[in-house]
């Protein structure tokens, strides 16, 4: 997730010292009062008027007081960012900048909750509740939820947001996920039937690529998967497949061509070896699954159509299944581009008609595009060190046509595929 850029009024909780966390909790409680709600409404109006931060804060201080102005402006900004994803909930929930960075999409949280509870679990512990978005999804699905976090800001956000959602059956505790998982007995954590764990994968504003440096670390993830059959763990999309324990389903979910979450499902809800889930523009979720490793697709020569697999399909290792469905082959044994004789109406790939295949040579490529009247290009690359934005600028010309230029390897050789724009 992208790191938020601090601006005047933003509230932060990541790695906050005790005093700062206490101040943030106090500010959140103040915003939950009628006076705080009025300040938030006024801050939203100023945002809608596109007032700059300094002017807005000056006016807010004069109208609602110094204590409420800065926090109200910061929360209003986070709500504006959250609104496209959270809808109406964005204007009733409170988010710090850090908590919003960690918050998952509600439609996916609802899906996780429904699947986790499908086996009959009635109580769930949310191990690391952040802003409470998973807690809320679980409670809305009918579960009794124990939300735990060591961070007092996260606990306060969860209390306030569950209350704003009108939800009961939620207990918020100060507790360490490491200790709770270590004390699990009879398949239950913190006395609950099921568990959700979302390890923090940032520290000091930097992404932690090593799972052993997550908080809680990978050892706790493994312990949870072994101790609690009914659980789900959010992990980094780049997680090494070799780390996935036997009997645990790994799933990658994409929206709009980007992976938005990766999950490890406990042995009770697991239904497959690997799963790729693609959320389409229509909001419909489509799933590609395999019970065992399907291996690699066969390579072959470039044909009339190039197919770019969705990143969820690539990360889940299911390109061979998509290839079989399309009667397609790989353009190179090490590159996740497929090729076939026909266009594909498939959720697993984006398709482009290939008009030219040539060795990579910038001068000849520019001449070809000029001759075809192509002035605008979209550059895609895989298996090449080129920078797409740089090459796109170099290829821009006076023509009115457009094309997709794919720089890759074909049978090991640097190659350019010129394709029609979709």
C-alpha angles and dihedrals in degrees: 000000000000115000114244118241110230117239131174110296098018115139117218131188105172110118089343117172115244094259094049091047090051090051091050092050090051091050093049091052090050091053090053091064124088089257090051091049090053090050091051091050091052092047090053090052091053091049090051088053088053092236113173117250097254094049093043093050091048091053093043092052090053094047105036104016135259096276095058102031101075097042092045092052091048094049092045089056092050091048090052089054091046097047098084090054104030099036114191092357090067091071095052100040127078120225133181115210091255095046092052090052089056097041116109126221111277094228089057093043089054090050092050091048093050093050094045092051096042092093093059103270111154102181129046134186114216103210103205105010099191106176092352098250094134091042090054093049091050093047092048088052089058103262128135103236133206106197114197134184138149091219112089090205091057091049092050092048090051093049093048096042096048088049091049089052090053093240127152129185094065123124118189117205138179103234143135115248090211092059095043093051092046089053095048115132134181092009091300129116119202087352092299131128094227141018139212120200127186108176116208106251097187131072125179090356093303128114113245107222095180109080089209087067095052119110107266092023130234092268089066091048089054092045092052093049089051097043102041117044092190105059144106128210126198111221138176114281089234094059112144109251089223089069094061108103121231114272093023118116116224117205133186120198125198135189126184093357096307131097109247100179144001122206140193111206120208119245094264099057094033112116102165144022094244133001133194115196120192119193106207129212087260089060092246116138116224121190133204114192141179129192093204138015106292093199125218129321116246118259123237144159121295110269134186097295134046119205123199110202118225111259091244089058091049096047092046091054093238100124090114091060091052090047092052091049091053098037086239137146134208118264087219131007090241100041126081097222118114130204134197143156096257142047116260127229092197135131089218098066145029112227132215129184109237114225101169139018117192141152112269109271118146096206094050092044092053091048092050093051092047091051089053094048093246113156102158123054137178110210121209125180141185125171093011132104094219120119108236095211092051094048092046090056091048091051097046112117145164096271122110096220127094136213144174113241115199117195112195144116124282115193088343097307125113104254141176122215115196111204137180115258110256 
